[in-house]
Amino acid sequence: MQAAVFEEFGGPDVLHMAQVPTPTAGAGDVLVKVLAAGVNRLDHYIRNGDVTPELPFPHVLGADVAGEIVALGERVVDLSVGQRVLVVPGFATDGNDADIYPASLAPSFTLPGLGRWGGYAQYIVVPAASVATDDTGLTPAEAASLPVALATAVRGVKEVGGVRRGEKVLVQAGASGSGGMQVQVAKALGAVVATTIRGDAKRAIAEAAGADVVIDTSADDLAAAVQDWTGGNGADVVIDNLGGDVLAQSIDAAKPGGTIVAFGFAAGTQVSFDVRDLFFPQKRLLGSMAADPSDLAWGLEQVRAGRIRPVLDQALPLSAANEAHRLIAANDVAGNLVLLPWEGGQLGSDG
């Protein structure tokens, strides 16, 4: 089969096309034909070597997969060949960890594209228990843009952030794939949502996600804008996708007793803030990473109900995986990127 692989850590150009063996479904597994594979910022970090230094090469990235089952392993009885599915973006590989909640805290938790080969290929093998029926009615490209962004947004906003109806929620970077989905999840929960952008060109994207208020931090003072929006109280919950110097601003934007969810580090991994800004007003700073299968299930219910929709920027052939990573690295994406393994492109010289 064709796959986009990399054999060393580095920039986007380490990704190249190769011919690799088609995997086979072992006991309890299914073989899925990949119709579309999402591209996430996590893939960029893994390729860069920022996640783990012990990745066996060659490696295939990709935690987001929409496809159809083409083969069943032994003992798989509740699925069928030809069934459209989404791969759950993360699962425990040791059956002894099956009851750990959330699944991301299990010692054996891994993601497709991290602990095992992912979806930047024409086929992928996953545990049968780690696929969800795709009855969304979406195209494969739209569906593949959902699992990671949707499930992690549900985890960060609903479960970790504890957002409730009527609360005021600030989402940093609402024009990004993650941020736009977090805005939608917060709205589905009944919250009033403000979000940040940099540059007015992305205002329409944030508004389309459902944001009630859009703050352009390249032109407006964030603290003043949030104070004006909340009547001087601050946001009940702040979802921080950026880290770096922005995290201190997110802490300041939360109300006394409010919650800040550290969700990403696109602006840097090193942060600095005055602990008194957290201590005296008794604010909570929580981390949110990955998701549980139940988070994806809740999110897909909202998709089917029409309350959440995919935010697809563009779909590219698998052979353009390195270009997709360049766009991610440059923050030049309005929504989610998807790769199509069965459209266009030629094998590299090693294929």
C-alpha positions in Angstrom: 0.0 0.0 0.0 1.0 3.6 -0.3 1.8 5.6 2.8 3.4 8.9 3.8 6.2 8.0 6.1 9.2 9.6 7.8 12.4 7.9 8.9 13.9 10.7 11.0 12.7 13.7 13.0 12.8 17.0 11.3 10.8 19.5 9.3 7.9 18.8 7.0 10.2 17.6 4.2 11.1 14.4 6.1 7.6 13.2 5.1 7.7 11.2 1.8 5.7 8.6 -0.1 6.7 5.0 0.1 5.3 1.5 -0.7 4.9 -0.4 2.6 3.3 -3.8 3.4 -0.4 -3.7 3.8 -1.2 -4.7 7.4 -3.4 -7.6 8.3 -6.0 -7.8 11.0 -5.1 -9.9 14.0 -7.4 -11.4 16.6 -9.8 -8.7 17.8 -8.7 -6.2 15.1 -10.3 -4.8 12.0 -8.6 -3.7 8.8 -9.9 -0.3 7.6 -9.5 1.2 4.2 -8.6 4.8 4.9 -10.9 7.1 2.8 -9.6 10.2 4.5 -7.1 11.0 7.3 -7.0 14.2 9.3 -3.9 16.2 9.9 -3.4 17.6 13.5 -0.9 19.8 15.2 0.0 16.8 17.3 1.3 15.2 14.1 3.6 18.2 13.6 4.9 17.8 17.1 5.5 14.1 16.7 7.3 14.6 13.4 9.5 17.3 15.0 10.5 15.0 17.8 8.8 17.1 20.5 6.6 14.2 21.8 8.8 11.2 22.1 12.5 10.5 21.2 11.9 6.7 21.0 9.7 6.4 17.9 10.6 3.4 15.8 11.2 4.3 12.1 9.8 4.2 9.5 6.7 5.7 11.0 3.2 6.6 9.7 1.4 9.5 11.4 -2.3 10.2 11.7 -4.8 9.8 14.6 -7.9 10.9 12.5 -9.3 8.3 10.2 -12.6 7.9 8.3 -12.9 4.7 6.3 -14.6 1.4 5.8 -13.9 -2.0 7.2 -12.5 -4.4 4.6 -11.5 -7.4 6.9 -12.3 -8.7 10.3 -9.9 -10.4 12.6 -10.8 -13.5 14.6 -13.3 -13.0 17.4 -14.8 -9.8 15.9 -18.5 -10.4 15.7 -20.3 -7.1 16.1 -18.9 -5.3 13.0 -19.2 -6.1 9.3 -17.1 -5.7 6.1 -18.2 -2.6 4.2 -19.2 -0.7 7.4 -18.3 2.9 7.5 -16.4 3.8 10.6 -14.3 6.4 12.4 -11.3 5.4 14.4 -11.4 6.4 18.0 -8.5 8.8 18.5 -6.8 7.0 21.4 -7.3 3.8 23.3 -5.8 1.5 25.9 -4.0 -1.4 24.3 -3.8 -3.5 27.4 -7.2 -5.2 28.3 -6.3 -4.8 32.0 -6.6 -1.0 31.5 -10.1 -1.2 30.0 -11.9 0.2 33.1 -9.6 3.2 33.6 -11.4 6.5 33.1 -10.5 8.7 31.3 -8.7 6.2 29.0 -5.9 8.7 28.5 -4.7 8.0 32.0 -4.2 4.3 31.3 -0.5 3.2 31.2 -1.1 1.5 27.9 -3.0 4.5 26.3 -1.8 5.4 22.8 -2.9 7.1 19.7 -2.8 5.9 16.1 0.1 7.7 14.6 2.0 7.7 17.9 2.3 4.3 19.6 1.3 2.5 16.3 1.1 3.3 12.7 -1.6 5.8 11.9 -3.9 6.9 9.0 -1.5 8.5 6.5 -1.8 5.4 4.5 -4.3 3.5 2.4 -5.1 1.0 5.2 -4.9 0.9 8.9 -5.4 -1.9 11.5 -7.0 -1.0 14.8 -8.7 -2.8 17.7 -12.3 -3.5 16.8 -13.4 -1.9 20.1 -11.7 1.3 18.9 -13.9 2.1 16.0 -17.2 4.1 16.0 -19.9 3.6 13.4 -19.9 6.6 11.0 -23.6 7.4 10.6 -23.0 11.2 10.4 -23.9 11.4 6.7 -20.8 13.5 6.1 -18.3 13.0 3.3 -15.2 11.0 4.3 -13.1 14.3 4.2 -15.6 16.0 6.5 -15.8 13.0 8.9 -12.0 12.6 9.1 -11.7 16.2 10.3 -13.8 15.4 13.4 -12.5 12.7 15.8 -9.4 14.4 17.4 -10.7 17.9 17.3 -14.2 16.9 18.4 -13.3 14.4 21.1 -10.6 16.5 22.7 -12.9 19.6 22.6 -15.6 17.7 24.5 -13.0 16.5 27.0 -11.5 20.0 27.5 -14.7 22.0 27.5 -17.3 19.7 28.9 -15.4 17.3 31.2 -12.3 19.2 32.4 -13.7 22.8 32.0 -17.1 21.7 33.4 -18.9 24.3 31.2 -22.6 24.7 32.0 -25.5 26.4 30.3 -25.4 30.2 30.7 -21.7 30.4 31.6 -19.3 32.8 29.8 -16.5 30.9 28.1 -13.4 32.4 26.5 -11.7 30.3 23.8 -8.2 31.3 22.8 -7.6 31.0 19.0 -11.1 30.3 17.8 -10.2 30.2 14.1 -8.0 27.2 14.6 -9.2 23.6 14.1 -9.2 23.0 17.9 -10.5 26.4 18.9 -13.3 26.4 16.4 -14.5 23.0 17.6 -14.3 24.2 21.3 -16.5 27.1 20.4 -19.0 24.8 19.0 -18.9 22.4 21.9 -19.4 25.3 24.4 -22.3 26.6 22.4 -23.8 23.1 22.3 -23.6 23.1 26.1 -25.5 26.4 26.2 -22.6 28.7 27.0 -22.1 32.3 25.8 -18.7 32.3 24.0 -16.0 34.8 23.2 -13.0 33.9 21.2 -9.7 35.4 20.1 -8.2 35.8 16.7 -5.1 37.6 15.3 -6.0 39.7 12.3 -9.4 40.5 11.0 -9.1 38.1 8.1 -10.1 35.2 10.5 -13.1 36.9 12.0 -15.6 35.3 9.7 -14.2 31.8 10.6 -14.7 32.4 14.3 -18.1 33.8 13.8 -19.1 30.9 11.6 -18.1 28.6 14.5 -20.7 30.3 16.6 -18.7 32.8 18.7 -20.9 35.5 20.3 -17.9 37.9 20.6 -14.7 37.9 18.6 -11.7 39.7 20.0 -8.8 40.6 17.6 -5.8 40.6 19.9 -3.6 42.2 17.3 -5.8 45.3 17.7 -7.6 45.1 21.0 -6.5 44.7 24.6 -7.7 41.2 25.7 -8.1 42.0 29.4 -10.1 45.2 28.6 -12.2 43.4 26.1 -13.0 40.5 28.4 -13.8 42.9 31.3 -16.2 44.8 29.0 -17.8 41.6 27.8 -18.4 40.2 31.3 -19.3 43.4 33.1 -16.0 43.3 35.0 -16.3 39.8 36.3 -14.1 37.8 34.0 -14.9 34.5 32.2 -16.2 31.5 34.0 -14.0 29.2 32.0 -11.0 30.0 29.7 -9.8 27.4 27.2 -6.1 28.2 26.4 -4.9 26.6 23.2 -1.7 28.7 23.0 0.4 28.4 26.2 3.6 30.5 26.2 3.1 34.1 27.1 -0.6 33.9 26.4 -1.3 31.6 29.4 -0.8 34.5 31.9 -3.4 36.5 29.9 -5.8 33.6 30.1 -5.4 33.4 33.9 -6.1 37.1 34.1 -9.2 36.7 31.9 -10.8 34.2 34.3 -13.1 35.4 37.0 -12.3 34.8 40.7 -12.9 31.1 41.3 -12.9 30.5 37.6 -11.3 27.7 35.6 -8.4 27.9 33.0 -7.9 24.8 30.9 -4.4 24.5 29.5 -5.1 22.7 26.2 -2.1 23.4 23.9 1.2 25.2 23.5 1.3 26.6 20.0 2.8 29.8 21.4 5.5 28.0 23.4 6.0 25.4 26.0 7.6 27.7 28.6 5.2 29.8 30.6 5.6 32.5 33.2 3.0 34.0 35.5 2.6 35.5 39.0 1.3 32.7 41.1 -0.6 35.3 43.2 -2.9 35.8 40.2 -3.9 32.2 40.6 -3.6 31.9 44.4 -5.5 34.9 45.9 -8.6 34.8 43.5 -8.7 31.0 43.9 -8.7 30.2 40.2 -8.1 26.7 38.9 -5.5 25.8 36.3 -6.2 22.4 34.8 -4.6 20.4 32.0 -6.5 18.6 29.3 -5.0 16.1 26.9 -6.5 13.5 24.5 -10.0 12.1 25.1 -12.1 9.2 26.1 -14.3 7.2 23.7 -17.3 8.5 25.5 -16.2 12.1 24.6 -16.3 11.2 20.9 -19.7 9.5 21.3 -21.2 12.6 22.9 -19.7 14.8 20.2 -21.1 12.6 17.4 -24.5 12.9 19.0 -24.3 16.6 18.6 -23.1 16.3 15.0 -26.1 14.1 14.2 -28.4 16.6 15.9 -26.9 19.4 13.8 -25.5 21.3 16.7 -21.9 20.7 15.7 -20.5 20.6 12.2 -17.0 19.8 10.8 -14.7 22.8 10.1 -12.8 21.6 7.0 -10.2 23.9 5.5 -9.1 21.8 2.6 -8.5 18.2 1.6 -5.2 17.3 -0.1 -3.8 14.1 -1.7 -1.8 12.0 0.6 1.3 12.9 -1.5 0.9 16.4 -0.2 1.4 15.4 3.5 4.5 17.6 3.7 2.7 20.6 2.4 -0.1 20.0 4.9 2.5 20.0 7.7 4.0 23.2 6.4 0.6 24.9 6.6 0.1 23.6 10.2 3.6 24.8 11.3 2.9 28.2 9.8 -0.5 28.5 11.5 -1.9 29.1 8.0 -5.0 26.9 8.5 -8.6 28.0 8.9 -10.1 24.8 10.4 -8.9 21.3 9.7 -6.7 19.7 7.0 -7.4 16.2 5.6 -5.4 13.9 3.4 -7.0 11.6 0.8 -4.9 8.4 0.3 -6.7 7.3 -2.9 -6.5 10.5 -4.9 -3.6 11.8 -6.9 0.1 11.7 -6.1 2.9 9.4 -7.1 5.2 7.2 -5.0 8.6 8.5 -4.1 11.8 7.0 -5.4 11.8 4.3 -2.7 8.4 3.0 -3.7 
